[in-house]
Structures are given as structure tokens and as C-alpha cells.
Amino acid sequence: MNILRNIYSSYREFLHKYFHGTVLFWIGFTLVAIVSLGALFASIISPYDPNAIDIANMLQAPSYAHPLGTDLYGRDVLSRLLHGGRVSLWVGFVAVGISSTIGIILGLMAGYMGRVFDEIIMRFVDIMLCFPSFFLILTVIAFLEPSLFNIMVIIGLTSWMGITRLVRAETLSLKRREFVASAVSSGASTARILGRHILPNALNPIIVSGILGVAGAILTESSLSFLGLGVQAPHASWGNMLMEGKEVLSFAWWLSFFPGFAILITVLGYNLLGEALRDMLDPRLQS
């Protein structure tokens, strides 16, 4: 019985290690691919102009002519949903690009240079983390004109702290390795050591953090647009589509359901993809 129990335990561990992460990866990858392709080819797939007003067909339920129905102005919900996906994904990628760039630079400096640099940078990170990020974004937006550019920049400039701490921890571990000591003894400059030896070996957790960050940026943009502080009408985003639908939710459910579902599958896809890549790329989780 003990032998059978050990075999069963080993079999379960094998399935979890080699298949669990793979299943999550492909589910997440499929969801992300569907959303990304829909946004990329929105101009081709969309049956109508997303901003075309048709009062005669306002608040039409899903039908053959309008698969996801129409909104308060007779605009096709499917067309607006596809074009709104472009906005959400664009915000996610640009915001994560900004936050990753800042986080990588500060994290490398803090971890490798240490001492005064480390204290100043990490105390600044601690101060930034004291403020709830969403309310910090709201405060900044209150002094600026709501626009897509401002939203992308503000989200990026207020979400770099986690990546900074992650890169700092990886740098502290890597700078004690033999290949870094060899580079130092050979007279390599600090920039070369950071760019050629430390950063490439710290990319795995950065990639995972960036993928998870896209989901967070999409949620933040949707929340801001829902509050009327993000993408402004008549341009479509999933957040302002939700805002428009809440007024007629009792009898026009499709106006809120489909944008909400799009946000759900997009965030779920990026989270599953990030978690699966973390399991696949982190050797400590495979041991």
C-alpha cells in the first residue's frame, strides 16, 4: 500500500508540475490572443462605424443586424467594443512600458550601488507606497485634462514601485555571483555590468511582473473611464461603455454586460498567462 501511495503521490506531482502550468498558459494565451486580434483588426471586423449615430435603432437588443445590440445613440455595441479594446490594450502596454523602464533603472541602481543610493531610492519607494495608487491617480488627474495620453503616462508614473523592489532584490542576489565578480575584475564599467550581465539574468521576473501589470493598468483605465476621468466621448473604451450602460441597466442589460465581460476575460487572460509563466520560468518553483 505504501508503494502504491508513493506512486500515486509522484504521479500527482508530475501532473501538477508539467501540465498544470501548461494548461493555465494556454488558457491565458488563448484569451489574450482573442482580445488582441479583435483589437488589432477592429477596423476590418467591425460591422459599423463605432461612432455612427442612428437614433432610429437606439437601444436595440442583440440581433442579426447588431449581434451585441445598440446603445443610447443607436451605435453598434460590437463595433465600439472592438475599438474600445484597442484603447484598453494600448493603455496597458504603454503604462507598463513606462513603469517597467523606471522600475528597472531605479532597481538596478539601488541593488548594485547600494549604500546612499539604495537608502534614497527605497525610502522614496516606501513614501510612494504609502499613498493608495488609485487615489493618487485621481489626485493627479484632477489637475490635468482627461485624455488617453495623460491616462497612460499617469498610470505608468504611479505603478513602478513594485518593479523597483523586484529588480533590486534580483540585483542584490546576482551581483554576488561569480560572473559579475569576473566582470568587475576585468575592468568592465558599471553600465556594462548592469546591462550585459545583471539585467539579462533578471528578465524572467520582470516579464512576469509586466504581464500582470497590463491587467492592472487595464482595470485602472476602465475604472477612470467609468468615473468620467478617462477616455472621453465619443471615443469608445470599455470603462465609458459601462458608464453609459449603468443608466439603463434594468432594460438594456447588453450595454453593461458585454464591456464588463470583455474586461473580465482580458484581465483573467493576462493573470493566467502571468501566473503560468511565473511557474514555468522560476526554477525555485520547479524544484
C-alpha positions as CSV (number, residue, x, y, z in Angstrom):
1,M,0.0,0.0,0.0
2,N,2.8,2.4,0.8
3,I,4.4,1.7,-2.6
4,L,1.1,2.4,-4.4
5,R,0.6,5.6,-2.3
6,N,4.1,6.8,-3.2
7,I,3.5,6.1,-6.9
8,Y,0.2,8.0,-6.8
9,S,1.8,10.9,-5.0
10,S,4.6,11.0,-7.5
11,Y,2.1,10.8,-10.4
12,R,0.1,13.7,-9.0
13,E,3.3,15.8,-8.6
14,F,4.3,15.0,-12.1
15,L,0.9,16.1,-13.5
16,H,0.9,19.3,-11.4
17,K,4.5,20.3,-12.4
18,Y,4.3,19.5,-16.1
19,F,0.7,20.0,-17.1
20,H,-0.9,22.4,-14.6
21,G,1.3,25.4,-15.7
22,T,0.9,24.4,-19.3
23,V,-2.9,24.4,-19.1
24,L,-3.0,27.8,-17.4
25,F,-0.6,29.1,-20.0
26,W,-2.7,28.0,-23.0
27,I,-6.0,29.2,-21.5
28,G,-4.4,32.6,-20.7
29,F,-2.7,32.8,-24.1
30,T,-5.9,31.9,-25.9
31,L,-7.9,34.6,-24.1
32,V,-5.2,37.2,-24.7
33,A,-4.9,36.3,-28.3
34,I,-8.6,36.5,-29.0
35,V,-8.8,40.0,-27.4
36,S,-5.6,41.2,-29.1
37,L,-6.6,40.0,-32.5
38,G,-10.1,41.6,-32.1
39,A,-8.5,44.9,-31.2
40,L,-5.8,44.7,-33.9
41,F,-8.3,44.0,-36.7
42,A,-11.1,46.1,-35.3
43,S,-11.3,48.2,-38.4
44,I,-11.8,45.1,-40.5
45,I,-14.1,43.1,-38.2
46,S,-16.3,45.9,-37.1
47,P,-19.6,45.8,-39.0
48,Y,-20.3,49.6,-38.4
49,D,-18.5,52.8,-37.7
50,P,-18.2,52.8,-33.8
51,N,-19.2,56.5,-33.6
52,A,-22.0,56.5,-36.2
53,I,-25.2,57.7,-34.5
54,D,-28.5,56.0,-35.6
55,I,-31.4,57.3,-33.5
56,A,-33.9,55.1,-35.3
57,N,-32.1,52.0,-33.9
58,M,-31.3,53.1,-30.4
59,L,-31.3,50.5,-27.6
60,Q,-31.9,47.6,-30.0
61,A,-31.4,44.2,-28.3
62,P,-28.8,41.8,-29.8
63,S,-30.0,40.7,-33.2
64,Y,-28.6,39.5,-36.6
65,A,-28.1,43.1,-37.7
66,H,-26.4,44.1,-34.4
67,P,-25.0,41.0,-32.7
68,L,-24.4,42.8,-29.4
69,G,-27.2,45.3,-29.7
70,T,-27.0,49.1,-29.9
71,D,-26.6,51.9,-27.3
72,L,-28.4,55.0,-26.3
73,Y,-27.5,56.7,-29.6
74,G,-28.0,53.7,-31.9
75,R,-24.3,53.0,-32.1
76,D,-23.3,49.3,-32.7
77,V,-22.0,47.8,-29.4
78,L,-19.9,45.2,-31.1
79,S,-18.0,47.8,-33.2
80,R,-17.5,50.0,-30.1
81,L,-16.3,47.0,-28.1
82,L,-13.7,46.1,-30.6
83,H,-12.4,49.6,-30.9
84,G,-12.5,50.0,-27.1
85,G,-10.2,47.0,-26.8
86,R,-7.6,49.0,-28.7
87,V,-7.7,51.7,-26.1
88,S,-7.5,49.3,-23.2
89,L,-4.6,47.3,-24.6
90,W,-2.8,50.4,-25.7
91,V,-3.1,51.9,-22.2
92,G,-1.9,48.6,-20.7
93,F,1.2,48.2,-22.8
94,V,2.3,51.9,-22.7
95,A,1.7,52.2,-19.0
96,V,3.6,49.0,-18.2
97,G,6.4,50.2,-20.5
98,I,6.8,53.4,-18.6
99,S,6.6,51.8,-15.2
100,S,9.0,49.0,-16.2
101,T,11.6,51.4,-17.5
102,I,11.5,53.5,-14.3
103,G,11.5,50.4,-12.1
104,I,14.3,48.7,-13.9
105,I,16.6,51.7,-13.8
106,L,16.0,52.5,-10.1
107,G,16.0,48.9,-9.1
108,L,19.4,48.3,-10.7
109,M,20.9,51.4,-9.2
110,A,19.6,50.6,-5.7
111,G,20.6,47.0,-5.8
112,Y,24.1,47.3,-7.4
113,M,25.3,50.7,-6.0
114,G,23.8,50.2,-2.5
115,R,24.5,52.5,0.5
116,V,23.3,56.0,-0.1
117,F,21.7,55.2,-3.5
118,D,19.8,52.3,-2.0
119,E,18.6,54.2,1.0
120,I,17.3,57.2,-1.0
121,I,15.6,55.2,-3.7
122,M,14.0,52.7,-1.3
123,R,12.8,55.3,1.1
124,F,11.2,57.1,-1.9
125,V,9.6,53.8,-2.9
126,D,8.2,53.5,0.7
127,I,6.8,57.0,0.6
128,M,5.1,56.3,-2.8
129,L,3.6,53.1,-1.4
130,C,2.0,54.9,1.5
131,F,-0.4,56.5,-0.9
132,P,-3.2,54.4,-2.4
133,S,-2.3,54.3,-6.1
134,F,-5.8,54.8,-7.4
135,F,-6.5,57.9,-5.2
136,L,-3.0,59.2,-6.2
137,I,-4.0,58.9,-9.9
138,L,-7.3,60.6,-9.2
139,T,-5.5,63.5,-7.5
140,V,-3.1,64.0,-10.4
141,I,-5.9,63.7,-13.0
142,A,-7.9,66.4,-11.1
143,F,-5.2,68.9,-12.2
144,L,-4.9,67.7,-15.8
145,E,-7.2,67.5,-18.8
146,P,-8.6,63.9,-19.1
147,S,-7.1,62.3,-22.2
148,L,-5.7,59.0,-23.4
149,F,-2.1,60.3,-23.3
150,N,-2.4,61.6,-19.8
151,I,-4.0,58.4,-18.5
152,M,-1.2,56.2,-20.0
153,V,1.5,58.5,-18.5
154,I,-0.1,58.9,-15.1
155,I,-0.7,55.1,-14.7
156,G,2.9,54.4,-15.7
157,L,4.4,57.1,-13.4
158,T,2.4,55.8,-10.4
159,S,3.0,52.0,-10.7
160,W,6.7,51.5,-10.9
161,M,7.4,50.8,-7.2
162,G,6.7,47.0,-7.3
163,I,9.1,46.5,-10.2
164,T,11.7,48.6,-8.5
165,R,11.6,46.4,-5.4
166,L,11.6,43.2,-7.6
167,V,14.6,44.3,-9.7
168,R,16.5,45.5,-6.6
169,A,16.1,42.0,-4.9
170,E,17.3,40.3,-8.1
171,T,20.2,42.6,-8.4
172,L,21.3,42.1,-4.8
173,S,21.3,38.3,-5.5
174,L,23.0,38.5,-8.9
175,K,25.8,40.9,-8.0
176,R,27.3,38.3,-5.7
177,R,27.6,35.7,-8.5
178,E,31.0,34.7,-9.9
179,F,30.3,36.0,-13.4
180,V,29.7,39.5,-12.0
181,A,32.8,39.3,-9.9
182,S,34.7,38.2,-13.0
183,A,33.4,41.2,-15.0
184,V,34.3,43.6,-12.2
185,S,37.9,42.2,-12.0
186,S,38.2,42.5,-15.8
187,G,37.6,46.3,-15.5
188,A,34.1,46.4,-17.0
189,S,32.2,49.6,-16.5
190,T,29.1,49.7,-14.2
191,A,26.8,50.3,-17.2
192,R,28.2,47.3,-19.0
193,I,27.9,45.1,-15.9
194,L,24.3,46.2,-15.3
195,G,23.3,46.0,-19.0
196,R,25.2,42.9,-20.1
197,H,25.4,40.7,-17.0
198,I,22.8,41.5,-14.4
199,L,19.7,42.8,-16.4
200,P,19.5,39.8,-18.8
201,N,19.6,37.4,-15.8
202,A,16.8,39.3,-14.1
203,L,14.4,39.4,-17.0
204,N,12.2,36.5,-16.1
205,P,10.5,38.0,-13.1
206,I,10.4,41.4,-14.9
207,I,8.5,39.8,-17.8
208,V,6.0,38.1,-15.4
209,S,5.5,41.3,-13.5
210,G,5.0,43.3,-16.7
211,I,2.3,40.8,-18.0
212,L,0.5,41.0,-14.6
213,G,0.9,44.8,-14.8
214,V,-1.0,45.0,-18.1
215,A,-4.1,43.6,-16.4
216,G,-3.8,46.1,-13.6
217,A,-3.4,49.0,-16.0
218,I,-6.5,47.9,-18.0
219,L,-8.5,47.8,-14.8
220,T,-7.3,51.2,-13.7
221,E,-8.1,52.8,-17.1
222,S,-11.6,51.2,-17.1
223,S,-12.3,52.5,-13.6
224,L,-11.2,56.0,-14.5
225,S,-13.3,56.0,-17.7
226,F,-16.2,54.7,-15.7
227,L,-15.9,57.7,-13.4
228,G,-15.7,60.0,-16.4
229,L,-12.0,60.8,-15.9
230,G,-10.5,58.6,-18.6
231,V,-11.2,58.3,-22.3
232,Q,-13.8,60.9,-23.3
233,A,-16.8,60.5,-25.6
234,P,-17.4,59.9,-28.4
235,H,-14.3,57.7,-28.4
236,A,-15.1,54.2,-27.1
237,S,-13.4,52.5,-24.1
238,W,-14.8,49.6,-22.0
239,G,-15.0,51.9,-19.0
240,N,-17.1,54.6,-20.5
241,M,-19.3,52.0,-22.2
242,L,-20.0,50.6,-18.7
243,M,-20.8,54.1,-17.5
244,E,-23.3,54.7,-20.3
245,G,-24.9,51.3,-19.7
246,K,-25.5,51.7,-16.0
247,E,-28.3,54.3,-16.6
248,V,-30.4,51.7,-18.5
249,L,-29.2,48.5,-16.9
250,S,-32.7,47.4,-15.9
251,F,-34.0,47.1,-19.5
252,A,-30.8,47.3,-21.7
253,W,-28.5,44.7,-20.0
254,W,-26.3,44.3,-23.0
255,L,-24.8,47.8,-22.7
256,S,-23.1,46.8,-19.4
257,F,-22.8,43.0,-19.8
258,F,-20.5,42.9,-22.9
259,P,-18.0,45.6,-21.9
260,G,-17.8,44.0,-18.4
261,F,-17.3,40.6,-19.9
262,A,-14.6,41.9,-22.1
263,I,-12.8,43.4,-19.1
264,L,-13.2,40.1,-17.3
265,I,-11.7,37.8,-19.9
266,T,-8.9,40.2,-20.7
267,V,-7.8,40.6,-17.1
268,L,-8.3,36.9,-16.5
269,G,-6.2,36.0,-19.6
270,Y,-3.3,38.2,-18.6
271,N,-3.4,37.0,-14.9
272,L,-3.4,33.3,-16.0
273,L,-0.7,33.9,-18.5
274,G,1.5,35.7,-15.9
275,E,0.9,33.0,-13.3
276,A,1.7,30.2,-15.7
277,L,4.9,32.0,-16.9
278,R,6.0,32.5,-13.3
279,D,5.6,28.8,-12.6
280,M,7.4,27.9,-15.8
281,L,10.3,30.4,-15.5
282,D,11.1,30.3,-11.8
283,P,13.4,27.4,-11.1
284,R,12.7,27.6,-7.3
285,L,9.0,26.6,-8.1
286,Q,10.2,23.7,-10.2
287,S,12.5,22.1,-7.6
